[in-house]
Structures are given as structure tokens and as C-alpha cells.
Amino acid sequence: MKKEHLADYVLSIPDFPEKGIIFRDITSLIQDPDGLKDSVDGLIHSLKGIDFDLVIGLESRGFIFGTAIAYEMHKGFVPVRKKGKLPRETVSVAYDLEYGKAEVEIHKDAIQKGMKVVIVDDLIATGGTLEAACKLVEKLGGEVVKISVVMELAGLEGRKKLAGYELESLICYEGK
């Protein structure tokens, strides 16, 4: 059944993964045909007027949205993955997690100098993964021209880490 607002497709799960957290479940949005279509269409609309060469999607839900956008807009798609998952020569960037560090990587030949790139993901929370993806693009000589996400958890202030980039979210939750 078609819902009025995109956020209506997202289930909110209280106290997951721990007490006091409200988990925003994107799987309820993508399992519904209208939710999936409306979210992909919304992301495509967010890129209207943007000149770009490639779509980058972050592991793993960014792959869902990124490939759909790349297909519809006839652009290439490049995955950014967790360290150790890509078969060819890569470049990587480490970033801080709440407890520890993580690392993402991209194929070294995925972006050519001067390419304009959009980065797509399901969510911006603290902004660490998206910031690392931006650094990967720039390390290879590309330019991030836009970041588009389905959901934003504004209370985690991830947008501050990405202040130098154009960022658009389809749904914004004020809390964490």
C-alpha cells in the first residue's frame, strides 16, 4: 500500500541494539515496492542538475541504492568496501568508530583524475564512513560533487564532518 511519506516505510525499533537507542530499519523500506521505488526516485531527484561521472556506494546498503541510481542514470558504479574484500590493488582509509577503528577501500583504478563522483548510502549517522569514502575519492584524484543518503540521524551530527560537501538526505530524524 502506497504511503504518504517516505519515513512511513521505515520501522523504528526501540532499544535496539541497546537500551535507549531507536533503530531505524531500512529493510522495511526496501522490501516494499513503493518504498524502494520512492527512495531510489528521491535519490535520483536529489542529483538533478549535478554533473557527475560515477556513483560510489558504501558497503552494503549503499550498493542497493547506488546500483539502481547508476543503472537509471546510465553511469558506472563503484563499491567502497570493508578492508580485505576487493580482489585487485586497492587504496584504503582508516576512520574512527565509537570503540576502535575501521578501514574502507576502493580499487586503485576505479576513479580517474578529475572524475566527478556522487556518493550514495542508506544512512548518515556520525559521518565517519562517508568522510572516509570522500577521502578515498580525493586520494585517487576524483572530486565528490554530492553525497545523497536516504536517512540522516541529525542528533549524531555527522553532517559536521562533511561540512565541505553538498549533502542531502531524504529523511531526517532529529534524534540519535
N, C-alpha and C positions, 0 to 999 in steps of 0.2 A: 504494500500500500504506500503510495507516494506521500511523503511527509512534507510539511510546510518549510521547515528549516533543516539545513544540513546537520546541525547539532542534535536534532531529534533522532537521528540514526545511531548516535554514539551512546552506548550504555555506560553509565557511571557506576563503578563497583566500589562501595565504601570499604575502608580498612584493608585494602589490597595494594601492595604486597605486605603492608604493615599497618597497624592501627593508626588512624588519623590521616591516612592517605586516601584520596579518591582517585581510583584508577580509571582513566578514560579509555574505553575499549574500542579501538578502531576496527576490530574484526566484525563487530555488529554492523558497521557502516559498509564494509566491503562485501559482506555476504548478501546484502540486499541489492538487487539490480539497480534500483533507483538511487540508492545511496552511493554505490560505486560510480554510476554514470554522473550523478550530480557533483561528486567530489572531483572526478577527473575533468569534467567540463569546467568546474570552478577554477581548478589549477591552470587549465589551458587559457581561460579568460584572464587570469592574473598575468599571463605572459603576453597579452595583446599589446602590440606596438614595440615589443622587445626584440631587438636583432640579436640572434644567437646561432651558434653552430652545433652545439651538443647539449644533451641533457645528462646530468650526473644524478644518480640515485644512490642513497645511502642504504647499506645493509640493515635490515632486509625489507622492511615495508616501503622504503623509498624505491625499491625495484618495481613494486606493484604499480605505483603511480607514475614513476619515471618512464617505464617502457610504454605505458599507454599513451603518455604525452608525446614521447618521441615518435611512436607509430603514427599518431594522428597528425602531428605537425611535420612529418617526414624529416626527422632529424636522427642523428646517431644517438645511441645510449651507451653510457659508460658507468659500470658499477664501482662504487667505493666500498671496499670490504674490510673485514677484520683481518689483522695481520696473519699471513700464512695461508690464505685461501685462494690467492691468484697464482696461476701457473707460470707466467712469464716474468721477466725482470720488472721490479716494481720500485716505487718510491713510497716512503711512509712518513707519517707524522704521529707523534705521541701526544696525548692530551690527558688532562687530569679528570679522574672520576671522584665521586664523593669519598670513596675509600680506595685509593690507589691510582693506577694509570691504565690507559688502554692505548691501542695503536690501530690506525686505519691505513690502508694502502690503495694504490691505483697502479695500473700498468704504466710503465715508464713512457711508452709510445702512444698512450691514449689521447693525449692533448698536445697539439702542436702550438708553437709560439704564436701568440696573437689571437688564438681562438677565443670566441666569446661563449661562455658557459652559463647555463642555468642549473641550479642545484635544487632537487626536489626531495622532500621527505614527508613522512606522515606527521611528525611532531617536532616542535622546538620546546625543549624544557630548559636545561641550563645553558644550552648553546655550544657545549664542548665539541660534540661530534660535527656539527655544522661548521664550526670555526676551523676544525682540523681539515675538513673537506675543502674549505676555501684555501687554506694554506697549501694543500696538495695541488690544486688547480694553479695557483700562483707559482709554486715551485717548478712547475712544468712550463711556465710562460703564458698560461691562459689568463683570462680575465673573467671574474664572476660578475655577471651583469644583473642577476636576480636570484633570490632564494624564495621559493614558494613551498609552503607547508600546509597541510590540512588543518592541524590543530596547534595552538600555542598555549602553554601554561605560563601566563604572564607573571604570576607570583614568583616564579623561579628566575626571572629577569635574564633569560638567555639572550634577549634582544640587545642587551648592553654589550655583550661580547661581539655582536655582529653590527655594531653601530655604523661601520664604514660601508655597509652593503645595503642594497634595496631588499627589503624583506616583507613578504606578505603572507598572512595566514588567513584561511577561510573561516576558522572558528577560533575564538579567543576565550579561554577560561581565565577569570581573574585570579583564581587561587593557584595552589600547587597541585 
